């Protein structure tokens, strides 16, 4: 039974909206003079993520609260923190083990 719970936990982790959004944000990061950042607005991110801005906003807030992303200046984008990058890297490694 513990094995099934662990498997379901992995599935939930790999398919969670927060993780998918974090992956999208990692992919959207672009080099700027100040380092890497996501230049897209929340409206643009919502469109790319195929959700409404109302659904996106709490997800973004939870990623900020968890320390995975940070606001980059007021109204000017986001940066993915080192923690956020490590989360994505670790889960991608786990995904590769599950698909073997």
PyMOL commands that set and color helices and strands:
alter all, ss='L'
color gray80, all
select helices_A, chain A and resi 2-15+17-28+42-49+53-66+82-98
alter helices_A, ss='H'
color red, helices_A
select strands_A, chain A and resi 30-32+35-37+69-71+78-80
alter strands_A, ss='S'
color yellow, strands_A
deselect
rebuild
show_as cartoon
